[in-house]
Amino acid sequence: MKNLVLILLIFAGSQSTFAQGTDFVLLKRGTNQKSQIRYYPGEEITYKSTKINYFVTDVIKNIDQNFIYLSENILSPESITEIDIRYKDRRNGTLRALTALTMGAGVILLGAESINSLYHEQEFSISNGVGLASGILIGTGLALLPLRYKTFNNSGRNKIQLILMRMD
């Protein structure tokens, strides 16, 4: 019984060492890893190319050394001018959470002050300090709304790289 378990463990370990990597499209902005975005085969990509001057959404089917094979098109990285990264960039999630946090804190502060005034004084009132603080919080949340990363421009130090992780 011990021999059978040992053989199964060795077999399972050897299978994971021969596993192949997956190919991906890397959007690289400088050397910082936090600003790198990866698109894997099977994911949707929204892009604008040199031939088409509007955004098109397509699914990545395969990646070659020089081309990206989509379900409706074949592209080279040089022909892509912009990629829409609103939902792909993880930094947007942080900005979205920070926006919701500050606006929510302002609304909760206003709500708590109004309920507190109704309970203690039996009339609706908001003090100047609480109104100012909640106004600043809501204003900060509204100011953070347009600060999201929208597109990746393929120019300058921004580069689109095709990474092949195959073991041929």
SULSULSUL-V111656 format. One record per pair of residues at least 24 apart in sequence whose ideal C-beta (glycine too) atoms are under 10 Angstrom apart, sorted by the first residue. I is the first residue (numbers start at 1). GAP is how many residues later the second one is. D is the distance in whole Angstrom. If there is no record, write none. Layout:
i=I gap=GAP d=D
i=I gap=GAP d=D
This chain:
i=18 gap=149 d=8
i=19 gap=148 d=9
i=20 gap=145 d=7
i=20 gap=146 d=6
i=20 gap=147 d=6
i=20 gap=148 d=9
i=21 gap=142 d=9
i=21 gap=143 d=8
i=21 gap=144 d=3
i=21 gap=145 d=7
i=21 gap=146 d=7
i=22 gap=41 d=9
i=22 gap=141 d=9
i=22 gap=142 d=10
i=22 gap=143 d=6
i=22 gap=144 d=9
i=23 gap=37 d=9
i=23 gap=39 d=8
i=23 gap=40 d=4
i=23 gap=41 d=9
i=23 gap=42 d=10
i=23 gap=45 d=10
i=23 gap=139 d=7
i=23 gap=140 d=6
i=23 gap=141 d=5
i=23 gap=142 d=6
i=23 gap=143 d=7
i=24 gap=36 d=9
i=24 gap=39 d=7
i=24 gap=137 d=9
i=24 gap=138 d=8
i=24 gap=139 d=5
i=24 gap=140 d=9
i=24 gap=141 d=8
i=25 gap=35 d=7
i=25 gap=38 d=6
i=25 gap=43 d=6
i=25 gap=50 d=10
i=25 gap=52 d=8
i=25 gap=55 d=9
i=25 gap=58 d=9
i=25 gap=135 d=7
i=25 gap=136 d=7
i=25 gap=137 d=6
i=25 gap=138 d=8
i=26 gap=51 d=10
i=26 gap=133 d=8
i=26 gap=134 d=7
i=26 gap=135 d=4
i=26 gap=136 d=8
i=26 gap=137 d=5
i=27 gap=50 d=10
i=27 gap=53 d=10
i=27 gap=56 d=6
i=27 gap=58 d=7
i=27 gap=61 d=9
i=27 gap=62 d=9
i=27 gap=125 d=5
i=27 gap=127 d=8
i=27 gap=131 d=7
i=27 gap=132 d=8
i=27 gap=133 d=6
i=27 gap=134 d=8
i=28 gap=124 d=9
i=28 gap=129 d=9
i=28 gap=130 d=7
i=28 gap=131 d=5
i=28 gap=132 d=8
i=28 gap=133 d=6
i=28 gap=135 d=10
i=29 gap=120 d=10
i=29 gap=123 d=7
i=29 gap=124 d=9
i=29 gap=127 d=9
i=29 gap=128 d=7
i=29 gap=129 d=5
i=29 gap=130 d=8
i=30 gap=126 d=10
i=30 gap=127 d=6
i=30 gap=128 d=8
i=30 gap=129 d=9
i=31 gap=126 d=9
i=34 gap=55 d=10
i=34 gap=56 d=8
i=34 gap=57 d=7
i=35 gap=54 d=8
i=35 gap=56 d=8
i=35 gap=114 d=9
i=35 gap=117 d=9
i=35 gap=123 d=9
i=36 gap=53 d=10
i=36 gap=125 d=10
i=37 gap=46 d=8
i=37 gap=48 d=6
i=37 gap=51 d=6
i=37 gap=52 d=6
i=37 gap=53 d=8
i=37 gap=54 d=10
i=37 gap=112 d=9
i=37 gap=115 d=7
i=37 gap=123 d=10
i=38 gap=50 d=9
i=38 gap=125 d=8
i=39 gap=24 d=9
i=39 gap=29 d=9
i=39 gap=44 d=8
i=39 gap=46 d=10
i=39 gap=49 d=7
i=39 gap=121 d=10
i=41 gap=27 d=9
i=41 gap=28 d=9
i=43 gap=45 d=8
i=44 gap=26 d=10
i=44 gap=27 d=10
i=44 gap=40 d=10
i=44 gap=43 d=9
i=44 gap=44 d=9
i=45 gap=25 d=7
i=45 gap=30 d=9
i=45 gap=35 d=9
i=45 gap=38 d=7
i=45 gap=39 d=8
i=45 gap=40 d=10
i=45 gap=43 d=9
i=46 gap=36 d=9
i=46 gap=37 d=7
i=46 gap=38 d=4
i=46 gap=39 d=9
i=46 gap=40 d=9
i=46 gap=41 d=9
i=46 gap=42 d=9
i=46 gap=105 d=9
i=47 gap=26 d=9
i=47 gap=28 d=7
i=47 gap=32 d=9
i=47 gap=33 d=5
i=47 gap=34 d=8
i=47 gap=35 d=7
i=47 gap=36 d=5
i=47 gap=37 d=7
i=47 gap=104 d=10
i=47 gap=105 d=9
i=47 gap=107 d=9
i=47 gap=113 d=10
i=48 gap=32 d=7
i=48 gap=33 d=5
i=48 gap=34 d=4
i=48 gap=35 d=8
i=48 gap=36 d=8
i=48 gap=103 d=8
i=48 gap=105 d=10
i=48 gap=106 d=9
i=49 gap=24 d=8
i=49 gap=26 d=6
i=49 gap=27 d=9
i=49 gap=29 d=10
i=49 gap=30 d=5
i=49 gap=31 d=6
i=49 gap=32 d=6
i=49 gap=33 d=9
i=49 gap=105 d=10
i=50 gap=25 d=10
i=50 gap=26 d=10
i=50 gap=28 d=8
i=50 gap=29 d=5
i=50 gap=30 d=8
i=50 gap=31 d=6
i=50 gap=104 d=10
i=51 gap=24 d=9
i=51 gap=28 d=7
i=51 gap=30 d=10
i=52 gap=27 d=10
i=52 gap=29 d=9
i=53 gap=28 d=9
i=55 gap=27 d=8
i=55 gap=28 d=9
i=55 gap=29 d=6
i=55 gap=96 d=9
i=56 gap=28 d=10
i=57 gap=27 d=8
i=63 gap=99 d=6
i=63 gap=100 d=8
i=63 gap=101 d=7
i=63 gap=102 d=10
i=63 gap=103 d=10
i=64 gap=98 d=7
i=64 gap=100 d=8
i=65 gap=97 d=7
i=65 gap=99 d=7
i=66 gap=96 d=7
i=67 gap=95 d=8
i=68 gap=92 d=9
i=68 gap=94 d=7
i=75 gap=85 d=10
i=76 gap=84 d=9
i=76 gap=86 d=9
i=77 gap=77 d=7
i=77 gap=82 d=8
i=77 gap=83 d=4
i=77 gap=84 d=7
i=77 gap=85 d=6
i=78 gap=76 d=8
i=78 gap=82 d=8
i=79 gap=75 d=9
i=79 gap=81 d=10
i=80 gap=72 d=9
i=80 gap=73 d=10
i=80 gap=74 d=5
i=80 gap=80 d=6
i=81 gap=70 d=9
i=81 gap=71 d=10
i=81 gap=72 d=7
i=81 gap=73 d=6
i=81 gap=74 d=8
i=82 gap=68 d=9
i=82 gap=69 d=5
i=82 gap=70 d=7
i=82 gap=71 d=6
i=82 gap=72 d=7
i=82 gap=73 d=9
i=82 gap=76 d=10
i=83 gap=68 d=7
i=83 gap=69 d=4
i=83 gap=70 d=8
i=83 gap=71 d=7
i=83 gap=75 d=10
i=83 gap=77 d=8
i=84 gap=66 d=7
i=84 gap=67 d=6
i=84 gap=68 d=8
i=85 gap=63 d=9
i=85 gap=64 d=6
i=85 gap=65 d=7
i=85 gap=66 d=6
i=85 gap=67 d=5
i=86 gap=62 d=7
i=86 gap=63 d=7
i=86 gap=64 d=6
i=86 gap=65 d=8
i=88 gap=61 d=9
i=88 gap=64 d=9
i=89 gap=59 d=8
i=89 gap=60 d=5
i=89 gap=61 d=9
i=89 gap=63 d=8
i=90 gap=59 d=10
i=91 gap=57 d=8
i=91 gap=58 d=6
i=92 gap=55 d=9
i=92 gap=56 d=5
i=92 gap=57 d=6
i=92 gap=58 d=9
i=93 gap=55 d=10
i=95 gap=49 d=6
i=95 gap=50 d=9
i=95 gap=51 d=10
i=95 gap=52 d=6
i=95 gap=53 d=6
i=95 gap=54 d=8
i=96 gap=48 d=9
i=96 gap=49 d=9
i=96 gap=52 d=7
i=98 gap=42 d=9
i=98 gap=43 d=8
i=98 gap=46 d=6
i=98 gap=49 d=9
i=99 gap=41 d=9
i=99 gap=42 d=5
i=99 gap=43 d=8
i=99 gap=44 d=9
i=99 gap=45 d=4
i=99 gap=46 d=6
i=99 gap=48 d=8
i=99 gap=49 d=9
i=100 gap=41 d=7
i=100 gap=44 d=9
i=101 gap=36 d=9
i=101 gap=39 d=10
i=101 gap=40 d=8
i=101 gap=43 d=10
i=102 gap=34 d=9
i=102 gap=35 d=5
i=102 gap=36 d=8
i=102 gap=37 d=9
i=102 gap=38 d=5
i=102 gap=39 d=4
i=102 gap=40 d=9
i=102 gap=41 d=9
i=102 gap=42 d=7
i=103 gap=31 d=10
i=103 gap=34 d=7
i=103 gap=35 d=6
i=103 gap=36 d=9
i=103 gap=37 d=8
i=103 gap=38 d=3
i=103 gap=39 d=7
i=103 gap=41 d=9
i=103 gap=42 d=9
i=104 gap=33 d=9
i=104 gap=34 d=9
i=104 gap=37 d=8
i=105 gap=28 d=9
i=105 gap=29 d=8
i=105 gap=32 d=5
i=105 gap=33 d=9
i=105 gap=35 d=9
i=105 gap=36 d=8
i=106 gap=27 d=8
i=106 gap=28 d=4
i=106 gap=29 d=7
i=106 gap=30 d=8
i=106 gap=31 d=3
i=106 gap=32 d=4
i=106 gap=33 d=8
i=106 gap=34 d=8
i=106 gap=35 d=7
i=106 gap=36 d=10
i=107 gap=27 d=7
i=107 gap=30 d=8
i=107 gap=31 d=7
i=107 gap=34 d=9
i=108 gap=26 d=8
i=108 gap=29 d=9
i=109 gap=24 d=6
i=109 gap=25 d=4
i=109 gap=26 d=10
i=109 gap=28 d=7
i=109 gap=29 d=9
i=110 gap=24 d=5
i=110 gap=25 d=9
i=110 gap=27 d=9
i=110 gap=28 d=8
